[in-house]
Amino acid sequence: MAAQALPHHYQVKATGKPDTYLALSVVNMPDLVVAPPAQFGGPGDEWSPEDLFMASIASCFILSFKAIARASKFSWLSIECDSEGLLEKVEGLTQFSKIVTRANLVIPATQSIEKAERLLHKAEQSCLVVNSLSSTSQLECLVTVEDV
């Protein structure tokens, strides 16, 4: 499917009752159950808003990298992304104050580690989720060469 011109519009519906978890729904996708995280007294066995926030950063980063690598004709074997956020009180508001994204990229021996790192940093700069944040963001890269 071809990309559409901006602006884009996204809509998620959240519903809940006093004695149930939340249900998130988006047209044409299965519902997602959401509950408070264990850190806020929740059960810790369902996705939380905090988990979804960090998941959106990690997945946006990888999808940005995939698009940039494709446009750059850069071949790679696999990528894993771990995004970690620090939630704390800042000037009386609870917010994520720091996010560290650790990208572990495996490339074939025919590719350049320097180019891989450049593309990973370009992906971070292109990630619309990270660009929408006011907290500091940091990328840590690990590129591994693998003979195929």
LINZI-V495232 format. One record per helix or strand of 3 or more residues. SS is the DSSP state (a for helix, b for strand). FROM is the first residue (numbers start at 1). LEN is the number of residues. Records with the same first field share a line. If there is no record, write none. Layout:
SS = FROM-LEN ; FROM-LEN
This chain:
b = 13-3 ; 22-4 ; 32-3 ; 78-13 ; 93-16 ; 136-11
a = 38-3 ; 49-23 ; 113-14 ; 128-4
